[in-house]
Structures are given as structure tokens and as C-alpha cells.
Amino acid sequence: MTRNRPHPFSGNPSSSRADWQRALLALCAPLADAYPDDAALAAPGTAYAPRVARLEATVRPLWGLAPFAAGGGRYDGWERVRRAVAAGTDPAHPEYWGEPAAMDQRLVEAAGLGCALALAPGELWEPFSGAERTRLAAWLRAAAGAERVPDNNWHLFPVMAELGLTAVGEASEPGLVERALARVESFHRGGGWYSDGPDAKPCDYYGPWALHLYTLLYTALAPDADPAVVARVRERAALFAGEFRHWFAADGAALPFGRSLTYRFAQCAFWGALAHAGVQALPWGVLRGLWARNLRWWARQPVFAADGTLSVGYAYPNLFMSEQYNAAGSPYWAFKAFLPLALPAGHPFWTAEEEPLPAADAVHAQPGAGLLLQHGGGHSTALAACDADTWVRNAPAKYGKFAYSTAFGCAVATGPLGAEAAAPDSALLLSEDGLYWRSRIACASRSVTADGVRARWHPWPDVTVDTWLLPAGPGRHVRVHRLVTPRPLHTVEGGFALPREGAVTGAGGREARAVCGDLASAVRDLTGARAGEVMFPDPSSHLLWPRTTLPVLRCQLPPGEHWLAADVHATADGGTPLTEPLDWRALPGLPRALPALEEQPPGDEGGADAPPRAR
């Protein structure tokens, strides 16, 4: 932050509708001076050109500003926005955004522009001249009619563009909306869960902040919405709400899982979309609490660049975790969270008092998503068996880890060499030479029940790993691996990382642990096969903290069949991990084929007071 620019949430209690209106305006204040030319948008580099990055930086804030205007809010920067839109849609202007085409990033931003037209035509349509309206409508119509889009949530971008055209009385393409909705229908996996595309595409945040959000907007804004589609969308959203709440902790933090996490507080956009569409999937106070706590959690994170704009990153500026489609203006998709500002002050979403999360079972299975949620120990954890498209940057870290936590986050790889660079937290790393490491990317098979998660994966075509993840109490789980390899392998398995500053660490025998304030993390090998050590992963690899420390287990394996087992425990409430005895062989999800492994005798376990191993 610049010295003379206050924190956007400084002095804001972040409670009432008026508080959140002020917060939005404070977040928008730096935009008046940001991105003065294309050079300012040249970095971070993206798969699309700087002029498209300019389009993105212009339109994405409208996800918040348009609802704000619809709810009666006044923003002094609308004239600046109108000038940018008029120039961007004028082929004769030097700042023309370019013609929308198939598979084009412009189609993404056309959705935001269409939604803004539907919500705030008084700011983004009526002040334009006739010629400017004609050019804007033509540009949107070209985007809506693009020949081809990726087979995922992009099918709904033309729907948003069409909503805008219809709202201002412009002609729309017959059948376009119906075709798009029909294609998205095939992504539904049951129970309100959507995958972001057909077949084995993951169930990540693109379900709530895209597929559900856009279809809910359709039900609320389309004047001639198909009643059957409206009923189906609302029913599925209500079902999904009961599942999605498990991704949030009591302090408002959400699971850092999947791609596009630089969109930050778009994590809570689904709760606002429910309110905007009038779907009371949970009591109004619960919905508002889920929404507001997540926004307040983000308000506590140092997510701003030096000029006050939202940075690319997660809990701090960080390009290692970014995607190839993240430009300087990309993080403003977070403004989807401000959709409730369109609702009047008397709406029950605003009049209800915030309520805490309803009590949840200690373990909750989400088999369609490949997740088993654990609640307790001061955080929520998702034990995971998920797949990802390999085009996603850092896909193994974003989808392939064994566990994702609201309090302990996760790390991404920073380079190809060394275990410290390979994001070993909540993962089993394997290497042929101790230099290049592999982890799980996809599951050849998987199953998820309340007893545990099982997955088979192949780090190389001729190496098979069967992994069982078994809940073992609040913040605690047991991992069992059966590994079959035709050649020797190096292995490193990580627990949960902690901030390095202020951490107290220890390792000895078959155990390693670290403590930092109320956060504590420990791993213990259950068979005596591996030694515990404390690792310092690469800086800026972790999503929550720039420097971390990580308890790990390490060993080398000869060719053959091997069984490995670990007790993994992390607490965020001041508790001490691994102090309670655990009869891990009695866990119900344990594999039947587990041999009678020879365990290391008790007492040679190291612990918090053990001296760190030499590194």
C-alpha cells in the first residue's frame, strides 16, 4: 500500500449494508489512477494481449459496481468507466478491445458487461449516445454469438451477454440461451454438484462462483425465463448450499482448493447469489454470516499491491500460484461477492442478524467431488481424491494433494528441482534420483465414504500407488500407501505447513512437528520405515505465508511392494498434536490387505522438545 492510501477496510466495522457499500467504494478508489496505459497491464504476462487485459481491468470491477448502482449506490467513477467502454467497443478508437472471436478471453468479460447492463442500464447504457449504444450492442452480440467456446462454464457467458442485450431492448439470438443451458445441464453430477465440464472434470469453485451464480442470475434477470429451468436451478442451488457450507470454517476462511484462487472473495459469491435470486437455501442469518465472515477474513489478509489495487495471489501477492490467464485486473472477479448490494436495505438478507455456521458432523463425505470433509481442531479439512486437467498450472498442487485445510492452506511448486520446490505438503513425493520429484496428478480409481478416501494413482506408468486417507479425530487423519515399483525410489511425505517466523520445530526418530502460536502440525511414521525431519519449502510457494516450515517423513525404497503409514495431525486452536493415543489399526476404512507391519517401539518418537535433525 502507498503511504498515503489507507487500507480499504480501515475503520470499517464490515457489518451493515452501508458498511459494505463503503468497503466497495474504498476497494474501487485505487482504480481511478491504476492501469494508465497498456504498458501498465503488460505484467503479469498472460495468454492474451494487453489490450484484452485492459478490457478485463475495465469490466471486472462492474461485478460489484453494477449491483451497487442497482441498489441505489452512487459511484463517482462511472464517467471514467463509460469512456473506457465507449472506446473499447469502437473499432476506430486506438483503445478498441478487438473483435470477439471463438475461444477468446473477450467472451469472459462480455459476461460481466452483459450483467452490468442488465443491473445498471442507467449508468452503462442510457448516458451513451445512439452511436455508442449501437457499437456496444454490436460488440456484445458478436461475443454472444462466438462460434466456439471451451466446453465448461464458458457456455454461460453468452447467456450473460444476452441478458444485458435484452434488458436494454436490443435484439438477441433466438435459441442461444436455450442451447447454452442445455449444454451446462450435462455438467450436473447430482445433488446440486456441477463439474466444470463433461466427464471427469473437477468439482471446484467454478461450480458455486460460475455455474450456479450465472444460472441464478438468469432466473432473477431474464424476463422470459423458462419456469422449468428456473425451478430446476433454484432446487439445485438449495441442495448445493447444504454441501458448500462445509467448505467454510467458523472464522470465515474457505478451503484453498482448485484453480483461479486469485479471485479470492468470489468464494462467498454463491451465498450472495442465493439472496439476490430469492433462494432461502439456509436461514437468512446463516447465509449472511457465511457471506460476511468470508469477506472479513479476506479483509484481514495483505492482498493489496503497492498502489492499492488487488494483487495477483491468494493471501499475499504471489505469482507462483497464478494461472496463465491472470492479468493485473483478473483479481476483480472477486467483486462477484458484492451482488447482495443490489438488494434493498429492507431485504431479509440485510435485516437478519448474522448467525454462526450450523453444527456439522465431524466427518462429511462429498463423493461426487472426491472429498471427505473433517471439522474440528480449529479448522476444516478436505481429504481428497481429485483429478485435474494437466493444462492447469500447478495442477498437482491445486487438485492432487491428500488434504486441503482452511487454516493451513497449501503450497504450489516453484520449480522442477528439489523436494523443497515440489510442494511436499499434504503430498507423497516420489523421485528416481532425489532431484526430480513427482506427486499425484490424477486418480485411476477412487472411492469416498464416511470411513475414508481411497485412490489408485500412477506417478509413472509402471509404478502403482494405492492411498487410503482415514479420518482419525479432529484435525487428524491416517494415510496408508501401498506402493509397487520396479526400481528404487526416494520418498518424501509432508504434513501441513506453518509460518516460519516464530515457529518452534523438532524432529527425531520417526516424527517431526512444528508449532507457531495457535497453529501446530505434526507427522509420525506408524511403521518405523521413515525418519522425521523439518523442511523449509521454497519461499512464496505457500498460498497463506511467504515463508514456511514443514514436518515431513523421508525414506528410500528398493524395488518391490511397500506399505507406508503416517499419522498426520494439525490443530489451529492451540492444541498439541499427537498427544492422544491412536489405535490406527482399528480405523474402519483400513485396507483389508494391510500386512502385519512391524512397528517401531514406542518411546523413540522425538517430539516438540526433540532437537531438530541436522539438515
Beta strands, then each sheet from edge to edge (+ up, - down):
strand 1: 188-190
strand 2: 193-194
strand 3: 363-366
strand 4: 371-376
strand 5: 379-384
strand 6: 403-405
strand 7: 428-431
strand 8: 445-449
strand 9: 452-460
strand 10: 463-471
strand 11: 476-485
strand 12: 489-494
strand 13: 498-499
strand 14: 504-508
strand 15: 511-516
strand 16: 519-525
strand 17: 531-535
strand 18: 548-557
strand 19: 560-571
sheet 1: 1+ 2-
sheet 2: 3+ 4- 5+ 6-
sheet 3: 7+ 12- 18+ 13-
sheet 4: 7+ 12- 18+ 17-
sheet 5: 8+ 9- 10+ 11- 19+ 16- 15+ 14-
end
